[in-house]
Amino acid sequence: MLVKTLTKHKSFKNTGQNVRHHLIQTLALQSMVNKIKNNGDWFLADIVERAEVVGKDKSNPNRRCLTWTNTILIQALSISEAYDKALKKGKENYSMRYKAASGETVNWKVLGLSSLVPIYEDIEDGAEIAFTDEGYISAKRSENMVMSKRQILSN
């Protein structure tokens, strides 16, 4: 699991887009086999993790740290159970220590969850699994959010 996770960390350049892209691809593959029936027991959890070099001064709360949000799919009977499962899976899968090419030891630590939302639809091709309310923004800003196919594929 450590090798798989490190490989993921090295290959994900634009985390937000790539995590969602990876999740969508995974769910699309699953729906080719069969639809996942949702009885109100599926959730999307955003797990926040941070990487820091071991031994560096941690007294400055404004220090710069590599920070990622990983979105995972959780099946649970309640939102409380989903929270506990997501945090446990996050710590199992994303907490690690390794020696970087620079020779420094890097520690990835799971800080906790930043979001936990239920999925209301059955999980199948084209199902809406999450949305973001961007608020009232200018038409230009909303148009600038859109990426071309070429831009998306190059990420």
DSSP file (Angstrom, degrees, kcal/mol; ACC not computed):
  #  RESIDUE AA STRUCTURE BP1 BP2  ACC     N-H-->O    O-->H-N    N-H-->O    O-->H-N    TCO  KAPPA ALPHA  PHI   PSI    X-CA   Y-CA   Z-CA
    1    1 A M     >        0   0    0      0, 0.0     4,-2.6     0, 0.0     5,-0.2   0.000 360.0 360.0 360.0 -37.1    0.0    0.0    0.0
    2    2 A L  H  >  +     0   0    0      2,-0.2     4,-2.8     1,-0.2     5,-0.2   0.917 360.0  47.4 -61.2 -45.0    2.9    2.4    0.8
    3    3 A V  H  > S+     0   0    0      2,-0.2     4,-2.6     1,-0.2    -1,-0.2   0.921 112.9  49.2 -63.2 -43.9    4.4    2.0   -2.7
    4    4 A K  H  > S+     0   0    0      1,-0.2     4,-2.2     2,-0.2    -2,-0.2   0.920 113.2  46.8 -60.6 -44.4    1.0    2.5   -4.3
    5    5 A T  H  X S+     0   0    0     -4,-2.6     4,-2.5     2,-0.2    -2,-0.2   0.913 112.5  48.7 -66.3 -43.6    0.4    5.6   -2.2
    6    6 A L  H  X S+     0   0    0     -4,-2.8     4,-2.1     2,-0.2    -1,-0.2   0.904 110.4  51.9 -63.0 -40.5    3.8    7.1   -2.9
    7    7 A T  H  X S+     0   0    0     -4,-2.6     4,-1.7     1,-0.2    -1,-0.2   0.915 109.9  49.8 -60.8 -42.2    3.3    6.5   -6.6
    8    8 A K  H  X S+     0   0    0     -4,-2.2     4,-1.7     1,-0.2    -2,-0.2   0.933 108.7  52.2 -61.0 -45.8    0.0    8.3   -6.4
    9    9 A H  H  < S+     0   0    0     -4,-2.5    -1,-0.2     1,-0.2    -2,-0.2   0.878 111.1  47.1 -60.1 -38.7    1.6   11.2   -4.6
   10   10 A K  H  < S+     0   0    0     -4,-2.1    -1,-0.2     1,-0.2    -2,-0.2   0.818 115.2  45.1 -72.5 -30.6    4.3   11.5   -7.3
   11   11 A S  H  < S+     0   0    0     -4,-1.7     2,-1.1    -3,-0.2    -2,-0.2   0.661  88.8  87.9 -93.5 -16.1    1.9   11.4  -10.3
   12   12 A F     <  +     0   0    0     -4,-1.7     3,-0.3     1,-0.2    -1,-0.1  -0.715  43.9 165.3 -89.1 101.0   -0.9   13.7   -9.1
   13   13 A K  S    S+     0   0    0     -2,-1.1     2,-0.8   142,-0.4    -1,-0.2   0.930  76.6  32.1 -79.9 -47.5    0.1   17.1  -10.3
   14   14 A N  S  > S-     0   0    0    141,-0.5     4,-2.9     1,-0.2     5,-0.3  -0.819  76.6-171.3-113.3  89.5   -3.2   18.9   -9.9
   15   15 A T  H  > S+     0   0    0     -2,-0.8     4,-3.2    -3,-0.3     5,-0.4   0.877  76.8  51.8 -54.2 -52.4   -4.7   17.1   -6.9
   16   16 A G  H  > S+     0   0    0      1,-0.2     4,-1.5     2,-0.2    -1,-0.2   0.928 118.5  36.2 -54.1 -51.4   -8.2   18.6   -6.9
   17   17 A Q  H  > S+     0   0    0      1,-0.2     4,-2.6     2,-0.2    -1,-0.2   0.916 119.5  48.7 -68.6 -43.9   -8.9   17.8  -10.6
   18   18 A N  H  X S+     0   0    0     -4,-2.9     4,-3.0     2,-0.2     5,-0.2   0.868 108.8  51.8 -69.7 -36.6   -7.0   14.5  -10.6
   19   19 A V  H  X S+     0   0    0     -4,-3.2     4,-2.6    -5,-0.3    -1,-0.2   0.947 114.4  43.6 -63.5 -46.5   -8.6   13.1   -7.5
   20   20 A R  H  X S+     0   0    0     -4,-1.5     4,-2.8    -5,-0.4    -2,-0.2   0.915 114.1  50.7 -64.1 -41.7  -12.0   13.8   -8.9
   21   21 A H  H  X S+     0   0    0     -4,-2.6     4,-2.6     2,-0.2    -2,-0.2   0.923 112.0  47.6 -60.9 -44.7  -11.0   12.5  -12.3
   22   22 A H  H  X S+     0   0    0     -4,-3.0     4,-2.5     2,-0.2    -2,-0.2   0.909 112.6  48.9 -63.1 -43.0   -9.7    9.3  -10.7
   23   23 A L  H  X S+     0   0    0     -4,-2.6     4,-2.7     2,-0.2     5,-0.2   0.922 111.8  48.7 -63.4 -44.4  -12.9    8.9   -8.7
   24   24 A I  H  X S+     0   0    0     -4,-2.8     4,-2.5     2,-0.2    -2,-0.2   0.915 112.0  49.0 -63.3 -43.1  -15.1    9.4  -11.7
   25   25 A Q  H  X S+     0   0    0     -4,-2.6     4,-2.4     2,-0.2    -2,-0.2   0.927 112.3  48.7 -61.0 -44.5  -13.0    6.9  -13.7
   26   26 A T  H  X S+     0   0    0     -4,-2.5     4,-2.2     1,-0.2    -2,-0.2   0.927 113.4  46.0 -61.7 -45.9  -13.3    4.4  -10.9
   27   27 A L  H  X S+     0   0    0     -4,-2.7     4,-2.2     1,-0.2    -1,-0.2   0.876 110.6  53.7 -66.7 -36.4  -17.0    4.9  -10.6
   28   28 A A  H  X S+     0   0    0     -4,-2.5     4,-1.1     2,-0.2    -2,-0.2   0.911 109.0  49.0 -63.7 -41.8  -17.5    4.7  -14.4
   29   29 A L  H  X S+     0   0    0     -4,-2.4     4,-1.1     1,-0.2     3,-0.5   0.914 110.4  51.3 -62.3 -42.6  -15.6    1.3  -14.5
   30   30 A Q  H >X S+     0   0    0     -4,-2.2     4,-2.6     1,-0.2     3,-0.6   0.900 106.5  53.9 -61.0 -40.5  -17.8    0.0  -11.6
   31   31 A S  H 3< S+     0   0    0     -4,-2.2    -1,-0.2     1,-0.2    -2,-0.2   0.738  99.4  62.4 -70.6 -20.9  -21.0    1.0  -13.4
   32   32 A M  H 3< S+     0   0    0     -4,-1.1    -1,-0.2    -3,-0.5    -2,-0.2   0.870 110.9  39.4 -67.2 -34.9  -19.9   -0.9  -16.5
   33   33 A V  H << S-     0   0    0     -4,-1.1     2,-0.3    -3,-0.6    -2,-0.2   0.950 136.9 -39.9 -78.2 -52.3  -20.0   -4.1  -14.3
   34   34 A N     <  -     0   0    0     -4,-2.6    -1,-0.3    -5,-0.1     2,-0.3  -0.971  61.6 -91.9-167.6 162.8  -23.1   -3.1  -12.4
   35   35 A K        -     0   0    0     -2,-0.3     2,-0.8    -3,-0.1    89,-0.2  -0.612  35.0-127.4 -82.2 141.2  -24.9   -0.2  -10.8
   36   36 A I  B     -A  123   0A   0     87,-2.5    87,-2.2    -2,-0.3     2,-0.3  -0.820  24.4-136.5 -89.3 114.4  -24.2    0.4   -7.1
   37   37 A K        -     0   0    0     -2,-0.8     2,-0.7    85,-0.2    85,-0.1  -0.553  15.3-149.5 -71.8 128.5  -27.6    0.6   -5.4
   38   38 A N        +     0   0    0     -2,-0.3    84,-0.1     1,-0.1    -1,-0.0  -0.897  23.1 175.3-107.0 115.5  -27.6    3.5   -2.9
   39   39 A N  S    S-     0   0    0     -2,-0.7    -1,-0.1    82,-0.1    81,-0.1  -0.094  74.8 -79.8-103.3  32.2  -29.8    3.1    0.1
   40   40 A G  S    S+     0   0    0     79,-0.2    -2,-0.1    81,-0.1    80,-0.1   0.706 110.1 109.7  78.3  20.2  -28.7    6.3    1.6
   41   41 A D        +     0   0    0     77,-0.1    35,-2.3    34,-0.0     2,-0.4   0.144  48.9  93.2-116.7  19.6  -25.5    4.7    2.8
   42   42 A W  E     +B   75   0B   0     77,-0.5    77,-2.8    33,-0.2     2,-0.3  -0.930  47.7 176.2-116.0 139.8  -22.8    6.2    0.6
   43   43 A F  E     -BC  74 118B   0     31,-2.8    31,-2.8    -2,-0.4     2,-0.5  -0.959  27.2-134.7-137.9 152.5  -20.8    9.3    1.4
   44   44 A L  E     -BC  73 117B   0     73,-2.9    73,-2.4    -2,-0.3     2,-0.4  -0.957  26.7-167.9-105.6 126.7  -18.0   11.4   -0.1
   45   45 A A  E     -BC  72 116B   0     27,-2.7    27,-2.8    -2,-0.5     2,-0.6  -0.957  13.3-150.9-118.4 132.4  -15.3   12.2    2.4
   46   46 A D  E     -BC  71 115B   0     69,-2.6    68,-2.5    -2,-0.4    69,-1.0  -0.910  15.2-162.7-101.6 117.5  -12.5   14.8    1.9
   47   47 A I  E     -BC  70 113B   0     23,-3.2    23,-2.8    -2,-0.6     2,-0.5  -0.881   6.8-147.3-104.2 126.5   -9.5   13.9    4.0
   48   48 A V  E     +BC  69 112B   0     64,-3.1    63,-2.8    -2,-0.5    64,-1.2  -0.819  21.0 176.9 -96.6 127.2   -6.8   16.6    4.5
   49   49 A E  E     -BC  68 110B   0     19,-2.7    19,-2.6    -2,-0.5     2,-0.4  -0.944  11.3-158.2-129.2 152.6   -3.2   15.5    4.8
   50   50 A R  E     -BC  67 109B   0     59,-2.6    59,-3.0    -2,-0.3     2,-0.4  -0.982   5.4-149.4-134.1 141.8    0.0   17.4    5.2
   51   51 A A  E     +BC  66 108B   0     15,-2.9    15,-0.9    -2,-0.4     2,-0.3  -0.926  22.7 166.8-111.6 134.3    3.7   16.6    4.4
   52   52 A E  E     - C   0 107B   0     55,-2.0    55,-3.0    -2,-0.4     2,-0.4  -0.995  39.7-107.0-144.0 149.2    6.5   18.1    6.4
   53   53 A V  E >   - C   0 106B   0     -2,-0.3     3,-1.5    53,-0.2    53,-0.2  -0.606  43.3-113.9 -74.6 129.9   10.2   17.4    6.7
   54   54 A V  T 3  S+     0   0    0     51,-3.1    51,-0.3    -2,-0.4     3,-0.1  -0.403  98.5  24.1 -64.8 136.5   11.0   15.7   10.0
   55   55 A G  T 3  S+     0   0    0      1,-0.3    -1,-0.2    -2,-0.1     2,-0.1   0.281  88.8 128.7  92.8 -10.7   13.1   17.8   12.4
   56   56 A K  S <  S-     0   0    0     -3,-1.5    -1,-0.3     1,-0.1     2,-0.3  -0.442  74.0 -88.9 -75.8 154.0   12.1   21.2   10.9
   57   57 A D        -     0   0    0      1,-0.1     3,-0.2    -2,-0.1    -1,-0.1  -0.460  41.9-178.9 -64.5 123.3   10.9   23.9   13.2
   58   58 A K        +     0   0    0     -2,-0.3    -1,-0.1     1,-0.1     5,-0.1   0.241  55.9  98.4-108.0  10.6    7.1   23.6   13.6
   59   59 A S        +     0   0    0      1,-0.1    -1,-0.1     2,-0.1    -2,-0.0   0.727  63.9  81.4 -74.7 -20.9    6.6   26.5   15.9
   60   60 A N    >   -     0   0    0     -3,-0.2     3,-1.7     1,-0.2    -1,-0.1  -0.765  61.5-164.9 -89.2 110.0    5.5   28.9   13.0
   61   61 A P  T 3  S+     0   0    0      0, 0.0    -1,-0.2     0, 0.0    -2,-0.1   0.655  88.9  58.8 -68.5 -12.6    1.8   28.2   12.3
   62   62 A N  T 3  S+     0   0    0      2,-0.1    -3,-0.0    -3,-0.0    -2,-0.0   0.270  77.2 129.0 -97.6  10.2    2.2   30.2    9.0
   63   63 A R    <   -     0   0    0     -3,-1.7     2,-0.4     1,-0.1    -5,-0.0  -0.276  66.2-107.5 -63.3 153.4    4.9   27.9    7.7
   64   64 A R        +     0   0    0      2,-0.0     2,-0.4     0, 0.0    -1,-0.1  -0.711  43.9 174.0 -87.1 130.3    4.4   26.5    4.1
   65   65 A C        -     0   0    0     -2,-0.4     2,-0.5   -13,-0.1   -13,-0.1  -0.994  38.9-110.9-137.0 141.4    3.5   22.8    3.9
   66   66 A L  E     -B   51   0B   0    -15,-0.9   -15,-2.9    -2,-0.4     2,-0.4  -0.620  46.2-176.9 -68.8 121.5    2.5   20.6    1.0
   67   67 A T  E     -B   50   0B   0     -2,-0.5     2,-0.3   -17,-0.2   -17,-0.2  -0.984   9.1-173.8-130.6 133.8   -1.2   19.9    1.8
   68   68 A W  E     -B   49   0B   0    -19,-2.6   -19,-2.7    -2,-0.4     2,-0.5  -0.902  17.5-147.9-124.3 152.8   -3.6   17.6   -0.1
   69   69 A T  E     -B   48   0B   0     -2,-0.3     2,-0.5   -21,-0.2   -21,-0.2  -0.991  17.3-163.2-116.7 121.3   -7.3   16.8    0.1
   70   70 A N  E     -B   47   0B   0    -23,-2.8   -23,-3.2    -2,-0.5     2,-0.6  -0.904   7.4-148.5-105.2 128.9   -8.1   13.3   -0.9
   71   71 A T  E     +B   46   0B   0     -2,-0.5     2,-0.3   -25,-0.2   -25,-0.2  -0.862  22.6 178.3 -99.4 124.1  -11.8   12.5   -1.8
   72   72 A I  E     -B   45   0B   0    -27,-2.8   -27,-2.7    -2,-0.6     2,-0.5  -0.886  28.5-121.5-125.6 157.3  -12.8    8.9   -0.9
   73   73 A L  E     -B   44   0B   0     -2,-0.3     2,-0.4   -29,-0.2   -29,-0.2  -0.833  30.8-171.5 -97.1 130.4  -16.1    7.0   -1.2
   74   74 A I  E     -B   43   0B   0    -31,-2.8   -31,-2.8    -2,-0.5     2,-0.5  -0.975  15.1-155.1-127.1 135.7  -17.4    5.6    2.1
   75   75 A Q  E     +B   42   0B   0     -2,-0.4     2,-0.3   -33,-0.2   -33,-0.2  -0.955  34.8 143.4-108.5 124.8  -20.3    3.2    2.7
   76   76 A A        -     0   0    0    -35,-2.3     3,-0.1    -2,-0.5    -2,-0.0  -0.981  55.6-123.6-156.2 159.9  -21.8    3.5    6.2
   77   77 A L  S    S+     0   0    0     -2,-0.3     2,-0.3     1,-0.1   -35,-0.1   0.668  95.1  17.7 -83.2 -17.8  -25.2    3.3    7.9
   78   78 A S  S  > S-     0   0    0    -37,-0.1     4,-2.4     1,-0.1     5,-0.1  -0.959  77.5-111.5-147.6 164.1  -24.9    6.8    9.4
   79   79 A I  H  > S+     0   0    0     -2,-0.3     4,-2.2     2,-0.2     5,-0.1   0.844 118.7  55.1 -67.2 -31.8  -23.0   10.0    9.0
   80   80 A S  H  > S+     0   0    0      2,-0.2     4,-2.2     1,-0.2    -1,-0.2   0.925 109.7  45.2 -65.6 -44.6  -21.3    9.4   12.3
   81   81 A E  H  > S+     0   0    0      1,-0.2     4,-2.7     2,-0.2     5,-0.2   0.892 111.4  54.0 -64.7 -38.8  -20.1    5.9   11.2
   82   82 A A  H  X S+     0   0    0     -4,-2.4     4,-2.6     2,-0.2     5,-0.2   0.901 107.8  50.6 -61.6 -41.0  -19.0    7.4    7.8
   83   83 A Y  H  X S+     0   0    0     -4,-2.2     4,-2.5     2,-0.2     5,-0.2   0.952 112.4  45.7 -60.7 -50.2  -16.9   10.0    9.7
   84   84 A D  H  X S+     0   0    0     -4,-2.2     4,-2.2     1,-0.2    -2,-0.2   0.909 115.0  47.1 -61.2 -43.5  -15.2    7.3   11.8
   85   85 A K  H  X S+     0   0    0     -4,-2.7     4,-2.9     2,-0.2     5,-0.2   0.911 112.2  49.8 -65.5 -42.3  -14.6    5.0    8.8
   86   86 A A  H  X S+     0   0    0     -4,-2.6     4,-2.6    -5,-0.2    -2,-0.2   0.926 112.0  47.1 -63.6 -44.9  -13.2    7.9    6.6
   87   87 A L  H  X S+     0   0    0     -4,-2.5     4,-2.4    -5,-0.2    -1,-0.2   0.911 113.8  48.2 -63.9 -42.1  -10.8    9.1    9.3
   88   88 A K  H  X S+     0   0    0     -4,-2.2     4,-2.3    -5,-0.2    -2,-0.2   0.935 113.4  46.5 -63.4 -47.0   -9.6    5.5   10.0
   89   89 A K  H  X S+     0   0    0     -4,-2.9     4,-2.6     1,-0.2     5,-0.3   0.891 111.5  53.2 -63.7 -38.6   -9.1    4.8    6.2
   90   90 A G  H  X>S+     0   0    0     -4,-2.6     4,-2.8    -5,-0.2     5,-0.5   0.942 110.9  44.8 -60.4 -48.6   -7.3    8.1    5.8
   91   91 A K  H  X5S+     0   0    0     -4,-2.4     4,-0.9     1,-0.2    -1,-0.2   0.877 115.7  48.0 -65.1 -37.6   -4.9    7.4    8.6
   92   92 A E  H  <5S+     0   0    0     -4,-2.3    -1,-0.2    -5,-0.2    -2,-0.2   0.890 123.2  31.4 -68.1 -39.5   -4.3    3.8    7.3
   93   93 A N  H  <5S+     0   0    0     -4,-2.6    -2,-0.2    -5,-0.2    -3,-0.2   0.737 128.3  30.7 -94.7 -25.2   -3.8    4.9    3.7
   94   94 A Y  H  <5S+     0   0    0     -4,-2.8     2,-0.6    -5,-0.3    -3,-0.2   0.588  89.3  93.6-117.5 -12.6   -2.2    8.3    3.9
   95   95 A S     << +     0   0    0     -4,-0.9     2,-0.3    -5,-0.5    14,-0.2  -0.740  57.1 132.3 -83.5 121.5   -0.1    8.5    7.0
   96   96 A M  E     -D  108   0B   0     12,-1.5    12,-3.2    -2,-0.6     2,-0.4  -0.981  44.3-141.4-161.2 167.8    3.4    7.6    6.2
   97   97 A R  E     +D  107   0B   0     -2,-0.3     2,-0.3    10,-0.2    10,-0.2  -0.997  27.6 160.4-137.2 137.9    7.1    8.4    6.5
   98   98 A Y  E     -D  106   0B   0      8,-2.1     8,-3.3    -2,-0.4     2,-0.6  -0.984  41.6-104.3-153.8 162.5    9.8    8.1    3.8
   99   99 A K  E     -D  105   0B   0     -2,-0.3     6,-0.2     6,-0.2     5,-0.1  -0.815  38.4-143.1 -92.3 122.6   13.2    9.3    2.8
  100  100 A A    >   -     0   0    0      4,-3.2     3,-2.2    -2,-0.6    -1,-0.0  -0.292  29.4-100.5 -79.1 167.2   13.1   11.8    0.0
  101  101 A A  T 3  S+     0   0    0      1,-0.3    -1,-0.1     2,-0.1    -2,-0.0   0.786 123.8  62.5 -57.7 -28.3   15.6   12.1   -2.8
  102  102 A S  T 3  S-     0   0    0      2,-0.1    -1,-0.3     1,-0.1     3,-0.1   0.600 118.6-112.9 -73.1 -11.1   17.2   15.0   -0.9
  103  103 A G  S <  S+     0   0    0     -3,-2.2     2,-0.2     1,-0.4    -2,-0.1   0.297  78.0 126.4  93.9  -9.3   17.9   12.6    2.0
  104  104 A E        -     0   0    0     -5,-0.1    -4,-3.2     1,-0.1     2,-0.5  -0.522  63.8-118.9 -81.0 149.9   15.5   14.3    4.3
  105  105 A T  E     - D   0  99B   0    -51,-0.3   -51,-3.1    -6,-0.2     2,-0.4  -0.788  28.1-157.2 -89.5 128.7   12.7   12.3    6.0
  106  106 A V  E     -CD  53  98B   0     -8,-3.3    -8,-2.1    -2,-0.5     2,-0.5  -0.894   2.5-157.7-109.8 134.9    9.2   13.4    5.1
  107  107 A N  E     -CD  52  97B   0    -55,-3.0   -55,-2.0    -2,-0.4     2,-0.5  -0.956   1.4-159.1-115.2 121.3    6.2   12.7    7.3
  108  108 A W  E     -CD  51  96B   0    -12,-3.2   -12,-1.5    -2,-0.5     2,-0.4  -0.885  17.4-173.5 -96.1 125.6    2.7   12.7    5.8
  109  109 A K  E     -C   50   0B   0    -59,-3.0   -59,-2.6    -2,-0.5     2,-0.6  -0.972  23.7-131.9-124.4 133.0    0.1   13.2    8.5
  110  110 A V  E     -C   49   0B   0     -2,-0.4   -61,-0.3   -61,-0.2     3,-0.1  -0.732  18.8-173.1 -81.3 123.6   -3.7   13.1    8.2
  111  111 A L  E     -     0   0B   0    -63,-2.8     2,-0.3    -2,-0.6   -62,-0.2   0.785  47.1 -95.9 -87.1 -30.5   -5.1   16.2    9.9
  112  112 A G  E     -C   48   0B   0    -64,-1.2   -64,-3.1   -25,-0.0     2,-0.4  -0.959  53.8 -38.8 146.1-163.5   -8.8   15.1    9.6
  113  113 A L  E     -C   47   0B   0     -2,-0.3   -66,-0.2   -66,-0.2     3,-0.1  -0.774  30.1-175.2-100.3 141.5  -11.8   15.6    7.4
  114  114 A S  E    S+     0   0B   0    -68,-2.5     2,-0.3     1,-0.4   -67,-0.1   0.559  76.5  11.8-105.1 -15.1  -12.8   18.9    5.7
  115  115 A S  E     -C   46   0B   0    -69,-1.0   -69,-2.6     2,-0.0    -1,-0.4  -0.975  50.7-178.5-160.9 145.2  -16.0   17.6    4.2
  116  116 A L  E     +C   45   0B   0     -2,-0.3   -71,-0.2   -71,-0.2   -33,-0.1  -0.861  20.0 169.7-147.5 110.3  -18.4   14.6    4.5
  117  117 A V  E     -C   44   0B   0    -73,-2.4   -73,-2.9    -2,-0.3     2,-0.1  -0.955  30.6-119.7-128.3 142.6  -21.5   14.6    2.3
  118  118 A P  E     -C   43   0B   0      0, 0.0     2,-0.5     0, 0.0   -75,-0.3  -0.447  19.5-133.8 -74.7 151.6  -24.1   12.0    1.5
  119  119 A I        -     0   0    0    -77,-2.8   -77,-0.5     1,-0.1   -79,-0.2  -0.934  18.5-171.9-102.6 127.8  -24.6   10.7   -2.0
  120  120 A Y        +     0   0    0     -2,-0.5     2,-0.2     8,-0.3    -1,-0.1   0.729  57.7  67.0 -95.8 -24.2  -28.3   10.6   -2.8
  121  121 A E  S    S-     0   0    0      7,-0.5     2,-0.1     1,-0.1   -81,-0.1  -0.549  91.4 -94.1 -97.2 161.2  -28.4    8.9   -6.2
  122  122 A D        -     0   0    0     -2,-0.2     2,-0.9     1,-0.1   -85,-0.2  -0.441  48.9-110.0 -62.5 147.7  -27.5    5.3   -7.2
  123  123 A I  B     +A   36   0A   0    -87,-2.2   -87,-2.5    -2,-0.1     2,-0.3  -0.752  68.0 119.9 -91.3 109.0  -23.9    5.2   -8.4
  124  124 A E  S >  S-     0   0    0     -2,-0.9     3,-2.6   -89,-0.2   -96,-0.1  -0.928  71.3 -48.7-155.4 173.1  -23.9    4.6  -12.1
  125  125 A D  T 3  S+     0   0    0     -2,-0.3   -97,-0.0     1,-0.3   -90,-0.0  -0.280 126.6   9.2 -54.1 122.9  -22.8    6.3  -15.3
  126  126 A G  T 3  S+     0   0    0      1,-0.3    -1,-0.3    -2,-0.0     2,-0.1   0.394  90.1 144.4  88.3  -2.9  -23.9    9.9  -15.2
  127  127 A A    <   -     0   0    0     -3,-2.6     2,-0.7     1,-0.1    -1,-0.3  -0.456  54.2-121.0 -70.3 139.5  -25.1   10.0  -11.6
  128  128 A E        +     0   0    0      1,-0.2    -7,-0.5    -2,-0.1    -8,-0.3  -0.719  37.7 169.1 -79.7 117.7  -24.5   13.2   -9.8
  129  129 A I        -     0   0    0     -2,-0.7     2,-0.3     1,-0.3    -1,-0.2   0.628  63.2  -3.8-105.7 -16.3  -22.4   12.3   -6.8
  130  130 A A        -     0   0    0    -11,-0.1    -1,-0.3     2,-0.0     2,-0.3  -0.975  56.8-165.6-164.9 159.3  -21.4   15.8   -5.6
  131  131 A F        -     0   0    0     -2,-0.3     2,-0.5    -3,-0.1    -3,-0.0  -0.974  13.8-139.4-146.3 161.5  -21.8   19.5   -6.5
  132  132 A T        -     0   0    0     -2,-0.3     2,-0.9     3,-0.0    -2,-0.0  -0.990  13.0-140.7-124.5 125.1  -20.2   22.7   -5.5
  133  133 A D        -     0   0    0     -2,-0.5     3,-0.1     1,-0.2    -2,-0.0  -0.763  16.7-173.2 -82.4 108.3  -22.3   25.9   -5.0
  134  134 A E        -     0   0    0     -2,-0.9    -1,-0.2     1,-0.2     8,-0.0   0.490  30.5-140.1 -83.1  -3.9  -20.0   28.6   -6.5
  135  135 A G        -     0   0    0      1,-0.1     2,-1.0     2,-0.1    -1,-0.2  -0.207  48.7 -30.1  75.6-170.5  -22.3   31.3   -5.3
  136  136 A Y  S    S+     0   0    0     -3,-0.1     2,-0.3    -2,-0.0    -1,-0.1  -0.746  80.4 158.8 -85.6 104.5  -23.2   34.4   -7.3
  137  137 A I        -     0   0    0     -2,-1.0    -2,-0.1     1,-0.1    -3,-0.0  -0.786  45.2 -81.8-123.4 166.1  -20.1   35.1   -9.4
  138  138 A S     >  -     0   0    0     -2,-0.3     4,-2.3     1,-0.1     5,-0.2  -0.271  34.6-119.3 -67.6 154.9  -19.6   37.0  -12.6
  139  139 A A  H  > S+     0   0    0      1,-0.2     4,-2.1     2,-0.2     5,-0.2   0.892 116.2  53.5 -58.7 -39.9  -20.4   35.4  -16.0
  140  140 A K  H  > S+     0   0    0      2,-0.2     4,-2.2     1,-0.2    -1,-0.2   0.920 107.5  49.3 -62.7 -44.4  -16.7   35.8  -16.9
  141  141 A R  H  > S+     0   0    0      1,-0.2     4,-0.8     2,-0.2    -1,-0.2   0.908 110.6  50.3 -63.5 -40.9  -15.5   34.0  -13.8
  142  142 A S  H >< S+     0   0    0     -4,-2.3     3,-0.6     1,-0.2     4,-0.4   0.889 111.3  48.8 -64.8 -37.3  -17.9   31.1  -14.4
  143  143 A E  H >< S+     0   0    0     -4,-2.1     3,-1.1     1,-0.2    -1,-0.2   0.860 106.2  57.5 -67.9 -34.9  -16.7   30.8  -18.0
  144  144 A N  H 3< S+     0   0    0     -4,-2.2    -1,-0.2     1,-0.2    -2,-0.2   0.664  94.7  67.3 -70.3 -15.6  -13.1   30.9  -16.8
  145  145 A M  T << S+     0   0    0     -4,-0.8    -1,-0.2    -3,-0.6     2,-0.2   0.762  82.9  92.6 -72.5 -24.2  -13.8   27.8  -14.6
  146  146 A V    <   -     0   0    0     -3,-1.1     2,-0.4    -4,-0.4    -3,-0.0  -0.511  61.9-159.1 -78.8 135.0  -14.3   25.7  -17.7
  147  147 A M        -     0   0    0     -2,-0.2    -2,-0.0     1,-0.0     2,-0.0  -0.871  18.7-117.1-111.3 146.5  -11.3   23.8  -19.1
  148  148 A S     >  -     0   0    0     -2,-0.4     4,-2.4     1,-0.1     5,-0.2  -0.298  31.2-106.7 -72.4 164.8  -10.9   22.5  -22.6
  149  149 A K  H  > S+     0   0    0      1,-0.2     4,-2.7     2,-0.2     5,-0.2   0.903 122.7  53.9 -58.3 -41.1  -10.6   18.7  -23.3
  150  150 A R  H  > S+     0   0    0      1,-0.2     4,-1.6     2,-0.2    -1,-0.2   0.914 108.6  48.1 -60.8 -44.4   -6.9   19.3  -24.1
  151  151 A Q  H  > S+     0   0    0      2,-0.2     4,-0.8     1,-0.2    -1,-0.2   0.913 113.3  47.6 -62.7 -43.3   -6.3   21.1  -20.7
  152  152 A I  H >< S+     0   0    0     -4,-2.4     3,-0.8     1,-0.2    -2,-0.2   0.921 112.7  48.0 -65.1 -44.3   -8.1   18.3  -18.8
  153  153 A L  H 3< S+     0   0    0     -4,-2.7    -1,-0.2     1,-0.2    -2,-0.2   0.767 107.1  56.7 -70.1 -24.7   -6.3   15.5  -20.5
  154  154 A S  H 3<        0   0    0     -4,-1.6    -1,-0.2     1,-0.2    -2,-0.2   0.647 360.0 360.0 -81.7 -13.6   -2.9   17.2  -20.0
  155  155 A N    <<        0   0    0     -3,-0.8  -141,-0.5    -4,-0.8  -142,-0.4   0.487 360.0 360.0 -75.4 360.0   -3.4   17.3  -16.2
